[in-house]
Amino acid sequence: MNGDLPSHSSAIEEKLERQHRSQASLSYWTRPVSLPIPGVRTRRLRILVPNAGPFNRLHVGRMRRKRGPLLITLACLAVFFTVVLVTKSLGHSDWGDQWQQGSSVEPSTLVFKRMDLQRIWKWEVASGHYPSTQPIPAQIRLTKPLMNPATPHQPPSVKPSRYRQPGALDFVTEIRGAGPKRVYLDIQSKPPNVDYPPRPVPGSVADLDHIMKHCDFGKGKYVRDCLEMLRLGGGLDNGERIRRDDTVDWRYIYVEQADNETATYQFEDTTAEEQAPLFRKPAGRKVEDPNEGLLKKKGAEWEPKVVLSPTLQHRPAQSLPEACDPQNPRVYHMFWTGPFTDKPYLALMSFLYTQNTGIHLDEWPHDSKTCRPQFWLWINPGPAAAVPNPNAVRDMYDQLKSSPWASPFLHPRFKDVIQFKLWNTTEQLDGIPEIKDEWRALQESLFNSGGHIISVKQKAPPTTALSGNASATTTTTQKADEDDLLNRTGSKSSSSYDRLSVILSDMARFILCHRFGGIYLDADTILLRDWEELWGWKGAFAYRWSRLEKYNTAVLRMNKGSALGTFLFRTALKNGLDFHPMSVSRYTADAYLEGLLLRLPDALFDAAWLNTENYQRDRPPQPYFTEFGDFFDTPAQNSAAPHALGFRGFFRGSYSYHFHNFWWKPFDPARNFPDLGLRFKAGEDIARAALREEKLKSALAAKSKLATGTNTVVAVVPTPSTFEEELADLTESDKVDLDWSIVMKRTFEAYIRGERPNMYGEWIKW
């Protein structure tokens, strides 16, 4: 045996041996010092201080010989840390980059007392807006279980006494289901009709708890696996169900049994939690602060008792007298500023191609079991910081009629499903009862995103009925610089980004959902499947900001006049009316209300995001994007996929795709006009003529530069004959390999032209 190995007869001796070694090592590097204790003459305090002896004996001599290199090393370290500190203090000028630093040291935004947070939770649960079995945060400190009419009945569970805190009331974190039973569906096309997937079952509901189980990035789930589950569970793998394993656990769509009685629970305006102490009072101690553990916003006062509307009644879709639930309006909202382009055009086209709009029927049946969705496109006339004129509505429709990208949607065939609406900031803010009497105090700092404020002051009092608008006004004699930040209408390039409109849209989405209900979509979004079962989930949701546990509100679902909306608007008002997604993330986290605004995985709405940030590249989904620009310029090594796979091969299973800006990048450079056939030829001709004229001017300008040998552009006015000659050379042919953006646009347009069915095999009827 090796003599260096210790031999102990018991674990106790081994422990003592290790303790002896650690004490010996400690005595080598420390030495005891005795200090007098004030007021005690007979005793002294013994402490250990560093022992510099070993260090001096062993290393002082060597350090003297290496003093020069040591000083140089210390100087380099000092310079390095100085640069780091200066860079961190200066930060970045772009407000969007600040959020990458995290929010661990950010100040609290909370202005609601605990009793109001309890009331908000109770209101949402009683109204059926929490179809989840996830527990309520313990920090809410409920003392009675809540009855949830949106989850199936379940027996009460009693926590064993050994898990209860001694001397404390029982804080309830779970919610007791009391709603109808759920039947999970096996959705798939039936042979031989397997060419297209079936439409979702009317009134069906997506179990978002179950989706989180398979798709949560925070628990190591892959987007690729999530999309497969969404495809199979949603019946989108029509005729291509290759897996033979048991996929029962992938069924995430259910219907509620209408014959099961659902109890109605009234909201208690005065709760037991407001009256009873949170802990039993120990002998000789004061009663605990009811808001103990909550961190209030610095310098702010607690909100007065929150005023909430009467609770709603949760009812299964099958028990409703009509297909549409008046409490749950099925409306998509989108906000747009500036000239109408191919971006909102593609969003509307994807809506017609995927949703059950009824344009494949002669007319919508009055006894239909399906609720017909609508798309409301909100138009903000002119720059974001401008007041609409008295004729704004008429001017808006005149511009829509003259726009080749917008005019097709004014066709009578679409009048029941697509509506254009005028956005008015003043009218919209006045329509929010929670802030209508107070928001004007913030009118000069209304453009607030993440605490970064773009000040817009009124230059002159407006003369119209919109005098309360918080935006700046312009005189008729003043010529606005179109490229100025305050006067931009849309983002024409990456260098002339319309930031004011983006900030305004951050607020607009919450206003629209709180006033009207429905789902808000960013304009850089295209729909990829029917959202029937998402409408069935009556809770509020957004989705995850890539790898961060924050919200991205490019997709936002909220209920009309909800308690959650009241909380968000009152909190935002006390925080500068800031509706940046990261700010909203702080609001809900500080108040322990994140469960009421569910943060869904990226895979449902933004399946490429994690890959673009260098995550999950070992098993990426199809298609494989390493940056968002790949949607418009597909890399050569992947460029066979768009034309070969088409719409079916594009993130199959996702509900939508978010291509993250690129407003200035055309979907289809070779055919940058609406290609909808003879029915809309007039608008197409206008777009073609404008495109040709633009190309001709660019070509002639380039020739003029070459002729003069300078960078000065010489104006050349083409004659008609010259114009036609130049057009022959300007005709742009298709790329050899079509990009994904081109395939999406041409697929949607072929459906409107009547050359192919939509994604569910339905042909349009004119």
N, C-alpha and C positions, 0 to 999 in steps of 0.2 A: 504493500500500500504506500501511497505517497505520503511522506511525513508532513507535507505542508497542509494537507487537508485536516480541518478540525474534526475531532471525534467527540460527540456528546452523547450522553446516555439518555437525554430527554430534551424536549423542546424548551423547557425552562432554562437549562444551562446554555443552550444556543442563544436565547434571548439575552441572558445576562452577559455573555461574551460580546455580543454586538453592542450592548449598552456600554460596556467597559471601553471598547474601542472608540466609540463616538465621544465618550468623555475624555479619553486621552487625546484625541484629535482636537477637541475643543480647548483643552488646557494648553495645547501647544500654541494656538493662535489667539488666546485671550488670557487676561490676568485679572485677578480679583482686586477691587478697590473698596475700602470701607468709608462710608460717609455718615456724619452725625445726623440723627433724627431730631428735628426741633421738638422740644418739650419732653424728650426721653433721654436722660443722661446715662442710663445703664446699658443702652443698646445702640448699635450702629447698623446702618443699612449696607449690605454687601451686594455689589453689582459687578458684572464682568465688562471690561473694556477691551478694545483691540490691542493685541500685543505686537508691537512693531519690532521686537527684537529679532525674530527669525527672518523677517523681511530685510532688516538692515544687514544682518550677517551674511545672508546668501546673495543679495541682489544689489546692494548699494555699489559694490565695486564694479560690477558689470555695467550698471547704469551710467556710472561716470565715464566709462569708455565709449558708451553709445549715446551720449547726450545729444549730439548733433542730429542723427537720424530720428531720435525721439521727438525733438522739438519740431522737426519738419512734419512728422506724422501728426502731432497735435495741431499744428497750424492748418494742415489739410482738413482734418476733422472739423476744426472751427469754421473754415470756409464752407464746407459741405452743409453743416447744420444751419449756418446763416442763410444760405441759399434756400434750403428747405423751408425755414420759417418765413422768409420774405415771400416766397411763392405761395405758401399757404395763406398768408395774411392778405395778399393781393387778390388771390382767387382768379376766377374767370369772369369775363364780362357778360357771357351769355347766361340768362337766368335759368335756362333749362339744365345747364351742367351742374348747377349748385346742388341739385338733389342727389347726385351720385355720391356725395359725401356722407349720406345717411342722416338719420334724425335722432341719434341716441342722446344728444345734448341739446336738443331743441326745446324751447320753453313750452309749457303747457298751453293748450288752447281751450281748456274746459271752463264753461260758464254755467253749467247746470248742476244743481244739487243732486244728491243721491236719490231723494224721493222722486224727483222728476225723471231721472234715468229709469227708475223702477216703473213709473207710469208709462214711459215710452215703450219699454219692453212689453208691458201688459197689453197696451193698446194694439201693438203690431201682432202679438200672438193671438189675441182674441179676435182680430179681424181676419185671421187666416193667412197672414203675410209671412208666416214662418213655418213652411211645410217641411221642417227639418227636425231631426232627433238629436242634434248637437246640443250640449248643455249650455246653460246661461252662465256667464262668468260669475265666479264667486264674489267678485268685488261689488256686484249689484246688491248682494245681501238680501235676497228674497227669503221670507220665512215660511211661505206657503207655496206648494207646487202650482204651476199654471196649467190650466186645461187647454190643450191645443186642438182646435177643431180641424186642423189641416193635416194631422197625422193619425194613423189608425189607432184604435183603442188599445191600450196596454195597461196591465195591472200595476198598481203602485208598488214602488220598491222602497223598503225601509232600510236606512243605513244602520248597520250594527253599531251598538253603543261604543265599542272600542275605537271607532273611527271618528267619534264626535269630540269636539274640543271641550274640555272641562269648563263649566261655567258659562258657556256661550249658547245662544239660541241656535237652532238648526238652520243653517243657511242652505237653501235649496238651489241646486244648479241644474237639475234635470226638469224637463217638461213632460207632463203626462198626456199622452195621446188620447183623444176622445172623438176622433173623426171617423169617416167611412173607411171600409176596407179597400185595399189596393189590389188590382189584378195586373200583373206584369205581362206584357205582350211579347209574343214571338212574331216579329214583323219580318216578312220576306215575301218576295214575289212567288206566285204559285205557277208551276209549270202548266202549260208551255209558255205562258206570258211572263217571260223573264227578261225581256229586253230592257225594261225600265223599272225603277223601284216604285212601290206603291206610295200613294199619298199617305201622310200620317193619319191616324185615326182621329176624327174630330173629338175635341175635348180631352185628348190624351195629355199626360203630364210627364215631363222629364224629371226623374229623381236626381237632383243635383248632388245630394249626399252620395249617391252611388257613383256618379261621375267623378266626384272628388276622390273616391276610393281608388279609382283606376288611373286618374290623370294628374294628381297633385304633384307638381314639381318639387315641392318642399319635402315630399316623402320618397324622392328618387324615382318617380314615375316618368317614363319616356313619352314624348309627344307621339312618336310612331305607334306605340302600343295603345295609347289613348284613342288615336284616330281609327285603329282597327276595331276597338270596342265600339266606338260611335258608329262606324259603318255597319257592323254586323247587328248591333242592337237596334239600329234605326232602319234596317232593311235596305241599305244602300248598296249592298254587295250582290245585287240582283244577278242571278245566273252565274255567279263567280264565287260561290261559297266553297272554298277549297278546304278549309279546316274541317276535320271530322271529329274533333274533340268536343266534349260537352261544354257548350258556351252559355249555359243557363245564367251564369253569374254576369254575363254581359248584357242581360236584358235590363235596361234602365228606363224604359217608357211604360207607364202604367195608366190605367183608368180607375176612377173611384166608383164604387158601387152606389148607384143612386138610391137603391131601396134600403140602404142602411141609414137609419135616422142619425142626423148630426145635431148634437146639442148646441145651443146658442148660449154664449157666455157674455154677460154684460160687463162692461168695463166699470170698475169701481173707482170713482173719482177720489174717494178718501180711502186709502189702503191701510192695512194693519201695520205695514212697515213705516208709515208716516207717524203713527201714534205710539208704537211700542219702541222701547230702547233696543238698540242693536245688540247689546250685551246685558246680562243681568248685573245689576249694580253690586259690586263687592262691598263688603263692610268697610266703612271709613274712606270710600273713594267716590269721587264725583261721577255723574253719568257721562258716558263717552260722547264725544261730538258725533252727531249722525253722519257727518261728511268726512269722518276720519278715514284716511287712506286715499282720498281724492285730492289731486293737485290742481288747485284753481289757477286760472290764467292770472299772471302778475298784473296788478293794477286794475283789474276788472272786478265788478261786483257780481254776485250771484244773480242769475236770472230769477225774476219772480215766477210764481207757480205757472207752469206751462199750460196754455189753453189748447185743448185738443177737441177735434170734432167727434161726433158719436161714432162708435165702432161699427164696422161692417160685419155682415154675416157671410161666413164661408159656406158655399154651396157647391156640390159637384156639378160639373158641366152638364151631365146627363139629366139633372133635375131642373135645369133652367127652363123657363117658358119659351125663350128664344135662344138662338145659337150664340149671340153675342151677349156677354155679361156687361151690363152698364157700369158696374164697378171696376171693370177691367177692360177699358177701351183698347182695341187692337190697332194702334196707330204707330207707325214708324215716323220719327222726326229726323230732319236733317237741316243744317244751317249752312247758308251759302252767302258769300259776299263777292261782289264784282261781276264781271261779264260771265255769262253762262258758258261753260267749256265742256270738254269731253269727260271731265271727272264726275260732276253730278249726273251727266247723261248716262255714263256706265253704271252708276249706282241705281238709277231708275230702271235701266234695262235689266240689270240683274234681279231687281224686285219683280219685274214682269215675268222673267224666265223661271224663277224658282218658287214664288209664293202662289197660293191658291186664290188668284185674283178673279177668276171666272171668265177671263177673256177667251178661254177655250170653249165657252158655252154660248149658245144663242142669246140667252139672258140668264141672270142669276135667279135661281128658283126661290120663291118666297118661303118655302118650307125647308130650306136647306139646313142641315145639321152642322154645317161649317160656318164659322164666323169669318166674314170677308174682311181681309186686312186693308188698311189704307196707308198711303204714303203722303205725309205732309212735308213739302219742301219750303222752308222758311227763307225768304229772300231779304237780305239787308241791303237797301238801296244805297249806292255810293259808298264812300269810305266808312269804316267803323265809327269814326269820330265825327260824324256829320248828322244833322237833323233832317229827316225826311220832309219834303215839301208837301203842301196841301194836296197835290195831285199825285201823290206817290203811288197809289194803287193803280191808277190809270197808266201812269208811266211804266210801272212794273210790267203790266200786261202788254203794253206796246213793245217793250224791249224783248219780252218773251216771244211775241209773235214774229219779231224780226230776227230772232236768233235761230240759226239752223239747228243748233244743238238742243234748244228748248221747245221750239214750235211743234215737233211731233207729239209731245205729251199733252198738247192742248186739243188733240183729236177727240171727238165725242166718245170714241171707244174706251178711253181711259178716264173719263170724267168721274166715275164712281170710285176709282181707286187711287188716283193721283191728284193732289190739290196743291196749288201754289199759294202761299200766304205771305203777307207783308210783315216783316219784323220791325217793331218799334220799341226801342229800349225803354222809353218812358212808360208806355202803356203796359209793357210786360212786367216791369218792376212794380208798378202800381197795382198789378194784378196779384201780387204775392202779399196776402194779409199780414204775414209775420214781419215784413220789413217796409211796407208801403209808406208808413209815416216817418221813417228814419233814414232811408237810403240816400236822400238828397244831401245829407250832411257829408257824404263821401263822394259827391259827384266829380270833384276834381281829381280824385284818386281811384276812379271807378275801374281803370285798367290795371288791375292788380293780379299778378300771377306769381304765386310762391313768395310773396313779400316784395317782389320787384315791381315797382309802380312806374308806369309811364304817365306822367302828369299831362292832362289835357284840360286846359282852362278855357272858359268861355271868352271869346273875343268880342262878342257883341250880344246883347239880349235878343233872343229869337222873337219873331213877330207872329208866329203861328200858334196854334193850340198846343204845340208840343214844347211849350216854354220850360217845362220841368225837366227836359231831357238832360242827362249829365254829360252829354257829348258837346264838343266845341261846335260853334257855328261859323259859317263863312259868309262873307258879303258877296253880292253878285258882281261887284266890280273887281274883286280880288281874284287873280288868276292863280289857281292852286298848282303847286308843283306835284305832278302825279307820282313822282318817285319819292316824295317826302313821306316819312313814316306815318304822319297823320292823314295823308291823302291817298294812300295806296288802296287800290281795289283789287284784291287778289294777289297771289304770289306769282310773279312773272318769271322769276329765276331764283336760284339759291341765294343770290346777293341782294335781291329786292323782296324780301320775305314780308308778307303782310302780317306782322306780329299782333297788331291791334285786333284784327279780326279773329285771330287764333285765341287771344285772351278773352275776347267777348264771347266766343263760342264755348269757352270753359264754363262761363256763367249761364249761357243760354240753355245748355242741355239740362241743367237742374231746374231752371224756370219752367221749361216746356213740360218736363215730366211731372213736376209738382202741380202745375196748373191743369194740365190736360190728361196726365197719365200716359202710359205707353213706353216705347223704347226709343232711345236716341242713338243715332249712328253718325260717326264722323263721315265727312264727304269723301274721304279716301278709303272707302269700304265698298266691297262688292259682296252680295249675298250668294251663298253656295248651296243652300238647301232650304226646305220649308221649315219655318220656325214654330209650327203648331204646338209642339210639346213644350217649347220654351215659354210660349204665352200661357200655357197651362200652369206653370210654376208661378204662383202669385207673390212670391217674395221679391225683394229688390236685389239687383246684382250689377256688378261691373266685372272686370277681369284683371288678372295679375300683371304687374309691370315687370315683365320678363323675370329675371332672377330675384328681384326685390319683392319683399312682402308688402307691397304697396298697390294702390289701385291704378289702373288705366281706365279712364272713363270714355274711351273711343266707342265703347258700347255701354250704355247705361239704362237700366230698367228701374223705374220707381213708380209707386202707386200715387194716384191723384190725392192730394190733400192728406198725406199720411203723417203720422207722428214722427217718423224718421225725417221726412222733408222739413217739418217744423224745426226739429233739432238742427238740421244742417243750415237752414237759412238764419236762424238766430245765432248760431255759433259763427257762421261766416260773417255776419254783420259785425260781431264783436272782434273779428279778426280782419277787418278791412275789406269785406266782401271778396275774399280770396277763394276761388273755386278751382285752383290748380289741383290736379289729381293727388299730388303729394300732400297738399294742405288738407284735402278731404280725408286722406289716410290718417293724418294726425288727429283730425276732429273725432273720427270714430274710435281710434285707438285710445285716446285720452279719456273717452267716455265709456269705454268697454261696450261699444255698440257695433263692433265689426261684424258680428253674426247677423245683424239686420241688413247689412249691405254685403251680400256674399261676394267673396273674391274668387271668381271662377278661374280655372287654369287657362293659360294662353292658347292651348290646343284648340279650344272651341272657336276662337275668333282671330287668332294671330299666330298661326302655327309655325311661322318661320322665325319668330322673334328670337327664341333661344339660340337657334343656329347662327343668326347674324351676330350674336354676342359670344360666339365660340363655345357654346354649351351643346352637349348631346350630339356632337359631330361624329361620334363613333357609331351611332345608329340614328341617322337623320330621317325625317319623313320624306315623302315624295310630294312635290319636287324638293330638291336640295338647294336651298338658297343660303349663300354665305353673306349676302348683303341684300338689302331691299331692292337695290337697283337691278338685281337679277331678274326681277319680274318684267322689267322693260327691256333689258339687254341680257338675254339668257346666255351664259357662258358657252363657248363652242363645244366643250366636252359634254354638255348636257342639252345641247340644242336640238337633238332628235326628239326629245320627249314631248314638247308642246304639240307639234303637229301630229305625232303618232298617237298620243294618249288623249289629247283634247281635254274637254271640260271634266270628264270622268277621272282623269289622272291628276287633278289639281287639288291637293289636300282633301281627298275624299273623306268625308266624315265631319269636317269642320262646318260650322254654321255660317261663317263669313271669313273674308280675308281682308286684312288691313295692310295696305302697301306703304303707309307712313310718308305722307306728303308727295313729293315729286309732281307738284301741280303744273310745272312748266314742261313736263315730259309727255309728249303725245302717246296715247295708247297704240296708235297705228300710224306711224310716220308716212307710209306710202299711201294710205287712204285716210287722211286726217279730216274726215267729214262724216256725217251720218249717212250710212249706206243702207237705206231702208226700203229701196225699191220705188216703183212708179208712184205709189200713193203719196210719197213725201219727196217727190223729185224736185219741187220748187225750192225747198230748203236746201236740198243737196246741191243744186245748181249754184245757189248763192255761196255756199261754203266752198265749192270747187273754184268759183271765180275769184273769191277772196284769197284762196290758197295759191292759185296760179299767179295772181297779181303780186302777192308777196314774194313768191319765188322769182318772178321776173325782175322785180325791183332789186332783189338781192343779187341776181346774176349781173344786171346792168351796172350796179354799183361796184361789183368786183371787177368788171371789165374797165370801168372808169379809173379805178385805182391802178390797175396794171398799165393803162395808157398814159397816165400822168406820172407814174413812178413814185407816187407819194401815198400817204395814208389819208389824204383829203378826199372825201367822197364828192364827186362831181355829179350834179343832178342831170339825169338824162331822161327825157320824156319820150317814151316809145311811140311810134306811129302804129296805126292798126296793123299794117302789114308786118312791121317789125315784131309787134306783139305776138302775132300768130306764129311767126317763124321761131321765136324764142320758146313758145309753148311746146313745140315739137321736141325740143331738146330738154325740157324741164319735166317731162313725164317720168315719174319715179316708179320703177318696177319693184316687185316684192323682193324681200331678202330670200336668199336660198333657204335659210332655216328661220321659220317664224318664231317670234318670241311669245312668251306666255301672255303678255298683255294683248298682243294682236289676236291670238286664238280666242281669248275671252270676248273681246269686242265683236269679232266676226261671228262667233257662236250665237251671241244674243241677237245680233242683227238678222241672222238667217232665220231665227224664230219669228221675228216681226214680219219679215218678208214672206213667211209661209213656206219656207224651203225645208224646214225641219221642225220636229216637235220640241217642246221644252224638256227639262230634265226628267219629267215624269211621264213622257210620251204623249202629251196633250198638244194638239194642233190649234193654233190661233184661228178664231173665226171673226171675220170682219162684218 
